[in-house]
């Protein structure tokens, strides 16, 4: 009897959250990651750029919508209500572009998705979905709902507990191992029947390791160097499992592997709201109740920031905003010049300060209703006026209870907007006139999503759905 699942074209996407291409290659060449080396040390692997800001919800959403933040509407972990100034966390319900899974489903194609960030709460797709970070409740993190029981019975955890990670690296590594075991169990549950066309499997544990133990990966003398590499060895075994499963699939098939951003050792954190306060641009009423208490922003405020490097002019798009349109350009330039001069121990902190038009060139006024064609600021209150890109090793913060610009808590690593790992088992053909090292494939994370749509011959034209 003919098996209809046997020769259906399949695409596998392996997500390796926060894996830098440079670090991956170095560890592979040193013999620490033999399975990853099978793809990382080939011509088909290379670095790509993250979307800005270089955060997981921004970038994974850019992947699974094949669109940038200006189209899908996710600019960070948080967003500010323009009327009551409450800060709320971003989630799947706020994604305003259709997903890969929606579009493939329109064509009768089935997706299986495990641990994909910013897909909580789970919603129906043609296939199966296990939401990733930030996810709170397993029952709301799965579709169909029956998946919760078998996952729970395996000990599946949505996210490793990192609350003690800075003070107790051993606790962190144990938690990452626990999460990794759950990822393997989910893979064993959703893969075997092969009744799918697209399979997305994301390992977020590399990001958590990078935040708290990145120096241990770089320095053989670090006391946690050995245990960190031991954990990565177990992580590499799971990567190898995916590669073996892919190899065993019948043709036609394709494998994409990507990280959502790069990583490096943290030199120092810089708080933009503390800096804006020093410049007299952020004026507050009363004392903040917590670090996200934006309700203290007063009508005298000229600009404020949200994590990690988003600066908003306090214009009429916010309830108490008084910055006039004819003041915006001058205020932007003042902020840009000041931040480019910001130094820590003689080192410049900010590499670039981009306007929203520079950061999001696809945010065309004539095509998106949320943007004004005239004036310096976008009308959509979610879009920042300025995006700050730090120099390597600096991490930008935007708390409302900080008085010092510079500080460092328990994190040891930070994201970079470049050096994100990428691999394609089916690289584009070199066109006549191209140099051998020219890359006509994806340049940044959204392009990987578009590659998925192109592979299945599905238009990537933006369709707003929410």
N, C-alpha and C positions, 0 to 999 in steps of 0.2 A: 504494500500500500504506500502511495506517495506521501511523504511528509512535507506539508506546505511550509514548515518553518526551516527546512534544511538549507535552501539556497536563497533565502531572502537577503538582500544587501543589508549589512549591519554596520553601524558606526558606534565606536566606543569612545567615550571621553573620560579620561582619567584626570581628575583635578588634584593637584599637589599644592595645597594652599601655602602661599608665602615662600615657595622654594626658589632661591636665586639660582639662575643658570650657572654663574661663576662658582658658587659654593658646591653645587651638584657635581660639576665637572671635576673640581679639585678632589672631592671625596671619592668620586668614582676612579680617578686616576691613582689614588692612594690605595685602592682595593677595598674600601670600606662598604661600597654599595654595588656589588657585582650585578644585581638584577637591573637597577637603574642604569648602570653603565652600558647595558645592551642597547639602550636608546640614546642616552645622554652623550655618548662619545661617538655619535654618528653625524654625518653632514645634515641629517634631517632635523637635528636639534639646534636651537639658537635662542637668544633672548628676545623678548618683545616688551612693549611698553604697557604699563598699567594705565587705566583711566584715572582722571583726577577728580576728587582726591583719591589717593592710593589706598583705599580701604576695601575690605572684603565685601560688604553689602553693595557698594558702588560697582565693583568690578565683576562679581559673580552675577549681579543683575544685568550688567552690560553683556556678559556672555549669554545668559539665558533669554535675553530679549533681542540680541544682535543689534543693540542700540546703545547710544551714550547716555549719560545722566540727563542731558538736556531733553532727551526724548522719553526715557523711562521714569524720570522724576525722583530718583534716589541719589542724594548728594552726600550722604554720610549715615552714621548710625542714628542720628537724631534729626528732627526738624522742629522748627519753632512755629507755634500758632501765631499768625500775624495780629490777632486781636487781643487774646488774653496772655500772650507771651509764654505760654506753657510749652516746655520742651517735651516732646514725645519721641519714642523710639520708632524708627522705620521698620516696616515689615512688608510681607507679601501683598497685603491688602492695598498698599499705597503705590504699587507698581502700576503705571498707567499705560504701558505698552504690552502688546500680546507677547506671549512666551514662545520659545521654540516648540514646546510641547503642544501649545494651542495650534500652532500653524501646521506642525506635522500631523496632529490629530485631524485637522481639516481634510487631509489627504489620506486618511485611514491608516496612518503610521502610528505605531505604539512606542511609548517611551517608558523606561524604568530609571528612576532617579534616586540616588542615595546620598544623603548628607550635603545637599546643595544649599549653601548659605542664602539667607533672605527669601526662603520659600515657606516661611511659617507665618500664619497658620496655613497648613496644606489646603489646597482646593482641588476640585476634580480635574483630572487630566485623562486623556486616553492612555492609560497605563497605570503605573504605580509610582508613588512619591513618598520619600522619607525626608522630611525637612531637615535643614541644617541650621547652624548658628545664625541668629539668636532664636532658639526654640525652647519653650518652657515645659510643655505638657505633651507627652508622647501620644496621647489620644487625639490631640489636635494637630499633631505633626505628621500624620500619615494619611494617605489615600490609596486604596479604599480603607475604611476604618478597621477592617478585620486584621490588618497588618500589625496593629498595636499588640495583640496578644502573643503571636509567635516571636516578635521582637523582644517584648518584655520577658518572655520565658527564657531567652538566651542571655539576659542581663544587659541588653543594649542600653547605652546611655547616649543621650542627645549631645552632651558636651562634657568634656573633662572638667573637673572641679579645679580651678586655678586660683582659688582664694588665698591659699597658703604658699603659692608657688615661689614667690620671691624669697621667703624665709626658709623654705623647705624643698629644695630641688628633688629630694628623694620622693616626697609626696607627689610632686608634679609628674615625675617619670612613671610612678605607679598608676596615677590617674590616666596618663596618656596610653599606657599599656591596656588599661581597662577599656578605654574608648576604642582602641585599635582592635581589640577582640570583638567588640560589638560591630565594628565596620565589617570585619570578616564574616560574622554571622549573618549580617544583612546581605552581603554579597552571595553567600551560600543560599539564602532564601530566594532572592529575586533573579539570579542569573540562570539556573539550570534548565528551565523549560525552553529557553531560547525563543519564547513567543514575544519578541520585541525587535524593534528596528534601531532605536537609539538607546544606549545604556550610558548613564552618567554616574560616576562613582568618585566622590570627593573625599580626600583625606585631609582634614584640617589640623591634624596633630603637629605637622611641621611648623605651622604658624605659632602655636603655643610654645613649642620648644624654642623657636627663634626669639620670642619675646623675653623669655626668662633665662635661656642658656645659650644664646648665640655665641658669646665669647668662648664657651666651652668647645664649640665646634671648630673654632679657629685656632685655639691655643692648646697644644699637646700637654703643656704644663698645668693647665687648669684642673683643679681637683675633680671636676665633674666631666672632664673630657671623655674618659673611658665609659662611664655609665651612659653618657649622651650618645656616644657612638654605638653602644650596645643596643639602646632603644632604636636608633636608626637602622641597625641591622635587622631588627624584627619588623620595622616598617618596610624595609627593603624586601623582606620575604613576602609581604602582602603585595607589594608592587610586582614582584616576580609571579605571584599567583595570578594577577590580572593579565600579565604578559603571556603566561602559559595558556590561560583561558582564551585569550585572543588568538594565539597561534593555533589552537585546536578548532577554531571556528572554520566552517567551510567558506570558500570565496563566494561572492565578493564581500570584502570587509575592509575597514579602515580604523586606525587608531589615532586619536588626538590626545596629547598630554599637555596640560597647561597649569601654570601658577597664575594667581590673580595679581601678584605684585612681587617685587624683590624684597631682600632683607639685608640688614647690616648691623654691626655693633652700634649700640646707642652711646653717643657722646654726651648729649644733654637735651633736656626738654625745654621748650620755650613756650610760655603761655601768652597768646596774642591778646586776650582780654586784659591781662595785667599790663601789657605794653600800651594798649589803647587807653587804658585808665591813666597811665603815666603821661600820655600825650594830651590828656584832657578831652579825649574824644568819646570815652565811655564814662557816663555819669550815672550813678545809681542812687536809688532812694532806699535807705535802710540797709540792714545787713542781710546777706544771703542766708537762707536756711540750709542750703546744700550747694554742691558744685554746679548743678544744672538749674539754679533758680534765676532764670532770665526775667522773672516778673519784677525784679528790682531795676530793670532798665528804665531810666527816666526820659521825659520828653526832651531833656537837654542833650541826650546822647546823640553823637554824630555818626558813630559807627560801632558795631559790636561783632564778635566772632563766634562761630560754632566750630566744634572739632571737625577735622584736625587743622585746616588752614583756610576756612571759609570766612571771608569778611563781608558784612552786609552794611551798606549805607542806610542810615535810619531815615528813609524817605517815607512818602505817604503810603507806600504799600504796606506799612506797619501802622497799627492803630495810633501810637503816640509819636510817629515819625514826623520830623519837621525840616529835614534837609530838602531844600528846593532843587528842582531840576537844574537850574543854572549854577548851582553850587557843586554839583556832583563831580564834574570833571576835575575841578581844582582839588576837591577833597580826596579823590582817588589818587591824584598825583602826589599829594602830601603824604599819604599813607605809603605809597609805593617807594618814594624816595627815603622815607624814614626807615622802613623795614629793610631796604637794601643796605642801609648803613648799620643795621643792628649787628653787634659782634658779641661773641663770648670768648674771653681770654684771647682777644686779638684775631679770632677766626670769624669770618662772615657766616651768618646763620641762614639767611634767605638767599637762595639761588635765583629765584624769579618771582615776580608778582604779576600774574596774568589777569587781564580783564575777563569778564564773562564771555565776551565775544571772541577773545583769543583762546580761552580754554575750551569753549564749546562752539566751534565754528558751524556746526550743523544746526544750531539753534537759530534758524532763519526767521526773522520777524514776519515775513510774508507767509510762512507755512505753519507757524505755531501761534495759537491764539494767546498763549501765556506770555508773550514778549511784545514790548512796544517797539514800533519802528523808529521812534524818535526819542531822544533822551538817553542818558548814560546808563540808567538802571533798567533791568528787566521788570516787567510787571508781576511776574510769578514770584511770590515771596520765598519760594524754595531755592531759587537760583541765586547763588552768591554774586555780588558785584566783583569781588576779587578772589582769586585762588592763589595761595602762597605755596611755593614749592621750596622746601628747605634743602640746604646742602646735605650731602651724605653724612649720616650719623646724628643729625638733629631731628627731633620729633616735635611737632607742633601740637599744642593743646589750646583749649579755649574754655576754661572754667570761669565761673562767676564768683568763686570764693577765694581766688588767689590774689595775693598782693605782690608777689615776686615774679619777675619775668622768667628767671631761670631756676630750675630745680630738677631733681631726679629722685624717683622713688624706688620701686623694686624691679622695674623692667631693665633688661640688659640689651635688648635688640629692638630695632624699629624698621618700619617699612621703607622701601625705596620705590620711586615711580618707574624705575627701569630694571633691567636684569631679571625679568620674570621668565621662568622656564617655559619653553614651548617645543613640542615635537609633533611631526606629522608623518605617519607611515607612507603617505602618498603625496610627496611634495609637488608643487607646481613645476611643469616643464620649463626649462630655461628657453626664453624666447630669443629669436635672432637679434643680435646686437647687445644682449644682456651680458654683463660680466658674470663670471662663475659665482662670485660672492654676492651678487644682487639678489635681494629677497623680494619676490613678487607676491609672497603669501602674506599672512596676517602681520600687521605692524603693531597692533594693540589688541586689548582683550575683546572689544566688541567685534573685531574682525574674525575672531575664532567662532563666535556665534554665527556670523554670516557665512563662514565656511561650512558650518553644519547645514544651513538652509540651502546653500549652493549644492552641497553633496546630494541632498535629497530632491534637488530641482524645485525648491520652494522659494518664491519671491521673498526678499528681505525688506520689501517696502513697508514702512512703518504704518501700523494700523492701531489707532488708539482704541482701547477697549474699556476704559474705566472713567 
